[in-house]
Each structure stands twice: as structure tokens, then as C-alpha cells.
Amino acid sequence: MSHPFVERLIGSVRRELLDQTLFWTASDLENKLQNYRRYYSKYRCHSSRDGATPVTSGSENVVALNNYRWKKHCRGLFQLPVAA
């Protein structure tokens, strides 16, 4: 019997990463999953946490709408705005 949280996480990983990414070896897949884990835990906002990420950086930089740039994650698969 599987846990609903685990099933949801597996679905998110599959939809957001594996369905859109090619991997050639086990080590290549492992590296891409590590990059996705870092993105998922540190940068991706979570609706159940009021838009916060699980890992807090300690600094609350507010992005000015006229002064920002895009930071790429997972080899450009995801892009988030950051203060320039």
C-alpha cells in the first residue's frame, strides 16, 4: 500500500522532469534528479506553505519589477525571477 504523499511526489517528478528530459545513463539520471531535488526544495514555491519554499534562505530579497533577471534551474527546464 503506497502513501498518497509519495504517489503525488512521484507524479510531480514524472510530469515536471522525466517526461520532458532525456537521460542516457544511471549517473546522468541521478545528476538530473539531484538538480530537480535542489530546485524543488530550495526555489520552487509551494502552495501549501503560503508560497514559501521548504528551505529558507535567511534573506528576504524582494524582486523589483523593473530590475530582475531569470535564473535557470534543471538545465533551463524551469526559470524563476530573481533580483538583478
Stockholm file with secondary structure:
# STOCKHOLM 1.0

chainA/1-84         MSHPFVERLIGSVRRELLDQTLFWTASDLENKLQNYRRYYSKYRCHSSRDGATPVTSGSENVVALNNYRWKKHCRGLFQLPVAA
#=GR chainA/1-84 SS CCCHHHHHHHHHHIIIIITTCCCCSHHHHHHHHHHHHHHHHHTSCCGGGTTCCSSCCSCCCCCBTTBEEEEEETTTTEEEEEEC
#=GC SS_cons        CCCHHHHHHHHHHIIIIITTCCCCSHHHHHHHHHHHHHHHHHTSCCGGGTTCCSSCCSCCCCCBTTBEEEEEETTTTEEEEEEC
//
